[in-house]
């Protein structure tokens, strides 16, 4: 005779077996009924992850001689200045480690696996980028490869399910991604890292310079906060619902309040300050408006209570110099408080290899936007470059006059790892 408790155990086991054969029970493997989420690799979900892709001069091509694939469209490119898709990554509770393949073109790396569930799925999404290179040719910037101020200097993808849960992936890569679904593919540029065509003016800096990626799990309320921050910053996406290429970057739907927020994107913001929200994960989200004409990373330092930051970001003209934390910038707003010292990082290292972290056109340059506190546990992943002005006569130059987002993670393991990554190779003692 089978007792009631034993019957329940048998029934549970039978259901699990049936679901396994049906493809619906895979332990922690995401399946069609799950919300999209950050993945370290296909089937391995995490609350958040961070990826740093090295520049071409330091780490050429792919780890272990891996061959590039174009799983999201395009063809493998023979770039005139070579390419680099080697990377390190970390997630909550784990230290930085080196990837073993080509970043972004397999489902065995964080970028490729996370994007794949959207591109080859049926989720809702919105993609924003101020450098789409005319594919799609966004109505607000028709015919321009680059949309400058006052549009946000911001790039990424937000994806969610019918209930409103999902993830955000911040990227620093111009021209990627340019389509969120295989049902609305790009027409000209390709949509896979390592498979993007050159624009006729310069090599794709996505695979020439260093880049960063950050992905975070979101609940419905978080999604609404991210959308509000994007609108506040003036993120560039397709606002015209009748545009032929809207499906490339927007698949709206889900809860009505989310759908409404998506439809409000793609217009210039008239806001003139900042917003600061704490998401369900404890990660803080800061949005700068284009009309708040202040140096962006000094703003972040001030909003974190004056914490000193070491920043690795791009610059080419109007470089914002180091600040000592004692003097308030002339281009400032009193509501921000006093910024701490902000130092531009020049070099970093991984293992025995040193790499450059400055701006400009050399393959030894950095296009990531990362800040780390000199002590403590803050790591900041931003949209904005170290270009602008600390004082007049004009404060509305370069990044001062643009909007953008900053995700602030407080984590001991990650902050120690990033601090070490953003340091030059230790000098060997002279014998």
Secondary structure as UniProt FT lines:
FT   HELIX           4..22
FT   TURN            27..28
FT   TURN            32..33
FT   STRAND          39..41
FT   TURN            42..43
FT   STRAND          44..45
FT   STRAND          48..53
FT   TURN            56..58
FT   HELIX           63..65
FT   TURN            71..72
FT   TURN            80..81
FT   STRAND          87..91
FT   TURN            92..93
FT   STRAND          97..98
FT   TURN            103..104
FT   TURN            107..108
FT   HELIX           110..119
FT   STRAND          124..129
FT   TURN            133..134
FT   HELIX           139..141
FT   TURN            142..143
FT   TURN            149..150
FT   STRAND          155..160
FT   TURN            162..163
FT   STRAND          166..171
FT   TURN            174..175
FT   HELIX           182..184
FT   TURN            193..194
FT   TURN            205..208
FT   STRAND          210..218
FT   HELIX           220..233
FT   TURN            241..242
FT   TURN            244..245
FT   HELIX           246..249
FT   STRAND          250..251
FT   HELIX           256..263
FT   STRAND          274..278
FT   TURN            280..281
FT   STRAND          284..288
FT   TURN            290..291
FT   HELIX           296..303
FT   TURN            304..305
FT   STRAND          309..312
FT   HELIX           334..336
FT   STRAND          342..344
FT   STRAND          347..350
FT   TURN            351..352
FT   STRAND          353..356
FT   TURN            363..364
FT   STRAND          365..366
FT   STRAND          370..373
FT   STRAND          378..382
FT   HELIX           398..401
FT   STRAND          404..410
FT   HELIX           412..421
//
